[in-house]
Amino acid sequence: MDHVLGLKCTICGAEYAVDEVSYVCPKHGDDGILDVVYDYAAIKANFSPMQLAHSPTDTGIWRYKPLLPVAPDSPVPPLRVGWTPLYTAPRLAESLGLKNVWVKDDGINPTASFKDRASALAVVKAREAGAQIVTTASTGNAAAALAGLAASVGLQAVIFVPKTAPPAKIAQHLIYGARVLLVDGTYDDAFELTLKVAKEFGWYNRNTAYNPYMSEGKKTAAYEICEQLTLTPGHSAYQSERRWTVPDRVFVPVGDGCIIGGIHKGFRDLLALGWIDAMPKIMGIQAEGSSALVDAWERGLQGWEMTPQPADTIADSISAGLPRDRNKALAAVRETGGAYLRVSDQEILDAIPVIARNTGVFSEPAAAAAYAGLVKAVEKGLVDPEERIVVLLTGSGLKDIDSAMKTVAQPPIVAPNLGAVRAVMGNG
């Protein structure tokens, strides 16, 4: 990893060699979240958009391997993670009075969520470290991602999830063969328990934020957004592009803050490399019942000044009382001129069928929160109609069928004859 200079504390700025610390800054204990620091000049000298133009997309996130903190010869999981579709959404745009809206569908990843990006990195780093067991705490998606990616390489996973996690997600954990421990408590309780267990037994810890490499997996979505926008009609031939196209604004659902921190890191990488010429405004969207970062942003707090708050929302994947990646999450919005917004559970539920009927993408509540946030931003006059807007849809609606069914009427039961159909359709 010659292109990685080290790890930097997001609180005090202390820097460490990659082999000096495993997870966090020792000066701040488990809150000392680290950021991976790169030698951009070295990367730029050996890697370019032109090379990517001829790189196969079916390798997913690994087509960006020179921008990731893994050894060049490290084996990667066989499942294709990343290079998820970026769909243009003209009907969504028109309904909001906007010109250019895209949705990024990460629900088609192997375990049907964005979290596969981080878990793919976790599996590689665990194997680099010689670990036999990898563990994580999760509301469901991160655990499913880890279980699936670990299974693909024969690595044992032990996961901790609240007992209230949606059954579909727990089913994934079990089917993939992970050892599942249902915690009689909240996600935050599960997170703290995992920290203790991993230290006690020496397991590799994939926990969001605590493991600095998780943001690095998630940042790959930012690379894809810019590269895919460059490939859209109306741009010059890919091979002649000296810079990629950047959106004006990106809407991201936020719980622990690792996804939004990763998205920010990805755009920062591209700007430092000179592959884009501006940063997009990053919009963090939280559920009203779990909106600690919105509160901190509104009050001007730093991440280390935040205290636990209640977390109760139908969008389980973004439920966190004290977001673990709060330093990076706040920086993502503040440094790009974005904003944090809160949306109600009802607004989240209402967004699920709207997205589906206008794009064909079925999203779980946490993913739909991003679109609900766009609706709220338009209502508040925060969005210019001419802006290029990307909505990040982070998980499949099949993850939480019970919530989806609350948004639609139950279908009628008909007798098996034409008359019954005519009666129901109003043609009798």
N, C-alpha and C positions, 0 to 999 in steps of 0.2 A: 504493500500500500504506500508506495513512494509519493503518491499524490496527496496523501493525508498528512497534514502537518501536526495535528494533535487534537486535543479536546479542550474546550474553553467553558468555564463556568458562566452560566447565564445570570448569576447574582453578583459575584465579585470580580469576574474577568480572569481569574487564575487559569493558567494554561498547563496542560499535562500531556506527556507522551501517551500514545495509545496503549502502550504496555505498562503504564504507570498506575492507572486506575481502571477498574472494570466497569463501573456504572456512574457514580456520582462524585461531585466535589467533596472531598473529606472535610473541608472547612464548614460545610453546611449540612452534613448528614444526608438523609434521604431526600431533602428538599433541594440539594445542590445539583440541579439538572445541568447536564453538559451539552454543548453543541460541537459538532464535528467541524474542524477547520481544514480547508483545502489549499493546495498550492495551485491556484487558478492559472498562473503563468505556465506551469508545467503541463497542465491539462490542455490548455489552449494550443500549446505547441505540438501536441500529439493527437488531438481529437477535434473534429469539426462537424458542422451540419452537413457538409459535403459527404463525409464518411457515413453519416447516418442515412443519407439519401439512398445508399446502396446496402444498408443493413436490413436483414429480414425482420419484419414486424412480428412474426410469430414467436420470436424469442421474448416478447413482452418487455418487462422492465430491464432485462439483462442486456438489451441493446444499448443501454446507458451505463454499462458496467464501469467504464473509465471515470464516471462521475459518482461512483458509489464506493463506500468504504470497505471493499472486499479485495482480497488478493486476486490478481488476474487469473490464476489457475485454480481458484476455489470452485469446486463443483456446485452447481445450482440445482434446485428442485426441478423435477421434470414437468410439473404442472405449469401451464402458461399463465402467468400473472401479469396484468397490465395490458397496455395498448387497447384499452376499452374504447368503445365508440364515442365520438363526439357528434351528437345529432343536432342538426339545425331544427329549430322549433318555431316556425313562422306563425302558427296559430296561437301559441302562447304569447309570442311577441305582440301580435296584433291585438289580442285581448287586453293587453296592458298598455297599449299605445306606444310600443317600442319597435325599433327597426331590426335589431339583431340579437337574438337569444339562441344559445346552444345549451343542451343538457349533456353532461358527461355521465354515461351509464356504467358505474362500477359494480352494479349488481350482477354483471355477467362474468365476474372473476370466478375462479374455481369453487370457492365456498360461498359465492354470491354476495360478497361485500368488499368494500375498499380495504378492509383490514388485512386482506391477503398480501398487500404490498409490504406492509411491515413484517408480517409473519414470514414471508419469503426471506427477508434479510435476517430475521431472528434465527431461522433454521441454518442458514449459511454461517452466521457468526457462532452459533452453538457448536457446529461441526468444526469450525476453525479452532475453537477453544477446547475441543476434545470432549465435550459434554455428552453424557449418556441420557440425561433427562432434561427436558426444557419445560418451564412452567410459566403460567400467567394468570392474572386476575382479569375478569372481563364481565361485562353485562351480557355477553353472548357472542357477538360477532368476532371479536379478537380471539376468543377461545376456539370458536369454530375454525377460524383461519389457521390458528396454530395447530389444531388437531389435524386438519386436512393436509397442511404442508408438511408437518412432521411425519404423518403416515406415508406420504409420497416417497420419503427417504428412509423409512424404517426407524425413525427416532421416537422415543417414548415421550409423551406429553402428559403432564399432570396439570389440570386446570381447576380454578376456583371461580365459581359464579354464584350470584345470589339465587336462592331457591325460587325466586319469583321470575327468573329469566323465562322468556317465551319457550314453550315446549318444542317448537320447530328448531330452535337453536340448540337446546339440550340434546335433541335427537341427533343433530349433526355431530356433536361432541362424542356421543356414545358410538355412533355408527363408524366413526373414524378410528375408534379403538383407544381414545384417550381415557385416562383415569380421571373421572369427574367427581369433584367434591362440591356439593351444594351448600353454600354458606347461609346460615340462619342469620342474615343481616343484610346490609346494603353493599353496593359495589365498593364503597370506600372501606368497609370492613373487610371485604374479600381482598382488596389491594394490600392493606396492612398485614393481613395474615400471610399473603404470598411473600412479602418481603421477609418476614420472619422465617418461613419455611425454607425459602431458597437459601438463606444464609445458613440455616441449621444443617441442611442436607447437601449443600454445595451444588444445587441444580442451577442450570442456566436460566436467568430471569428475563423474560420477554416484556415485562410490565411496561406499559405506555409511559413515556417520558423518563422514567427511572433508567431505562436502557436507552442510551443516547442514539443508538443506531436505528430506532424505530422511525424517527422523523425522516431519516434518509431513505427508507423505503417509500414512505408516503409522499415525499417530494417529487417522485417520478411522475405523478399525475400532472404537475405543473409543466414538466417537460413535454408531456404528450399533448396537453392543451395547446401550447404554442406551436408545436410541430404540426399538429392536425389543423389548426387554423391556417397555417401557411399553405396547407394542401387544399384548402377550400377553393371553389371556383371564384374567379375574379382576381386571383393573385398570379404573378408571373411564374414561370416554370420553376419547380422546386430547386433544380440544380443551379439556377441563377440567383437564388435568394442568398444574400449575404447575412441577413438577419431574419429571425422568425417573427411571426405576427403575434402580438400580445393582446389579450383582451383588455378592455378598460376597467372591468369590474368582475370579480368572482364571488359567488355566494356559496358559503361553506357552512354546513351544520356543525355545531360545536358542543362537545361534552367535556372530555378531559383536556382538549386543546391540542392534541398531538397532530390531528389532521391539518388544522389550520396553520399550525407552526411548520409542518412539513411543506405545505403548499407555499408558504412564504419563503422557506429555505430554497425550494426549487426555483422560484422566480429570481431570488437573490443570486443563485448560482449562474443562471442564464445572463443576468445583467453584468455580473463580474466577468463573465467570459466574453461579453460583447455580442452575444447571440440575440439579445433583445435590446431595445433602446429606451425602455421605460418600465416601471413597475405598475401592475394593475392595482386598483383599490380593492382590498380584501374585506369582504363583509362577513362577519361572524354572526351566525344565527343560533339562538338558544331558545329552548322551551321556557315559558314563563315559570314553570314549576322547578326549573333547574337552571337558573340564570346568574350564577355567581360571577361570571366574566362580564356580563352586561353591567352588573352592579359595580364591579371594580372599574370598568371603563368609564362609566358615568361619573364615578366619584374621584377619578384620577388616581386610583391606588396602583401600586406596584404589585407584582405577583406575590412577593414575599410578605406583603402586608395583608393579604387576603386571609380570611378565616372561614371555616366550614359553614355552609348554609344548607337548608333543607333541599332535598332533591326528590321531586315527585312529578313524573310526567309519563304519559303514554308512550313517549319516544324513548324507550329504555336505552337505546344505544347512545344517547346523548345525556344520560342522567348521571350527574357527578356533583356531590356536595362541595368538594374542594378539588377543582381541576388540577391534575398532576402536572400538566405541561403549561401551567398558567403564565409563566414568564414569556415563553415563546408565543403563546396565544395572544397575549396583550400586545407584544411587539408587532405581530403580523398586521394588526389593525392600525395601531398608532403610527407605524413607520411607513404605511402606504396611504394614509389619509382615508382609510375606510371607516367602518362603524360597526358597533355591536347592536343588534336588535333582538328583542324577545317576541315570540309568537305564542299564542295560546294553543292548548291541545286541540281545541276545536278547529282552529285555523290550520293546524297540521293535518288533521283528519280530512278536512275539506280539500286540501291540496292533493291528496292521493289520487282521487278519480280525475281531477282536472289535469294532472300531469299525464295520467294513463290515456285519457281520451283525446289528448292533443299531441301526444308523442308516441304512444304505444309502449311506454316504459312504466312498469309496475314497481312502485317504490314503497319501502317500509316507512314508518312514521319519521324516523330520524332523518332519512333522506328527503322526504317531502318537506321537512322543516326548512330546507334551503330555499325551495320555491315559495313557501309561505313567507319567508323573509324578503324575497324579491317583491312579492305583492305588497308587503308592508312598506318597503323602501319606496316603491312607486307612489303609494298613498301619501307618504311623507315628503314627496318631492325631492328625494335624494338621488334620483337617477335621471340622466339626460336621455331623451328618446333616441339619440343617435349613437349611444354607447354600444360597444360590443360586450355582451354580457354572457357569462358562463355560469350555469347552475350545476353544482356538483351533487349528483345523486349517488349516495354512498352504499346503498344496500337494496336488495330485492324485496318486493312486497311479500314474497313467499316466506320470508322470515317471520312474519307476524300476521297470519291470516285473520285472527280474531279482531285485530284492530281494523284491518281492511274491510271486513264484513260490516263494521259499524257505519261505513260510509255509503252503503248501497241498500236498496230495498230487496227483500227476499223474492225470489222468482216464483211465479204461480205454478201450481201443479195442474196439468191438463190431462184429460182422458185421451187415449190413443186414437183420436179420430179427427177428421178435417173440421167438423163443426165446432169442436172444442177450441181448435186453434183460431177459427174465424171469430169466435166469441171473445177470446182474449185479445185478439189483434184489432177488434172493433170493426170486422168485416162481415159479421153475421147478420 
